[in-house]
Amino acid sequence: MRVSGAKSRLAAISKELSLRWAETRGYWKDAKAYEFDQRYMTELFARVDKTVMVIEKLDELLDRVRGDCE
């Protein structure tokens, strides 16, 4: 089982969301936009980055387990 596909998909979706959010921030420039960014988007992108790293480590671990079982 490879989880790298899920990692790639998550990273691509996150990048697309980041681009769309940057585009939105070009129009939405008030205090609520800043609050939303700080409260939700910054945290979301940080958690996605951490999740991608965890998926990479999980993929490495699964490769080792697979190799040990052969």
Secondary structure as UniProt FT lines:
FT   HELIX           4..25
FT   TURN            26..27
FT   HELIX           31..36
FT   HELIX           37..41
FT   HELIX           42..69
//
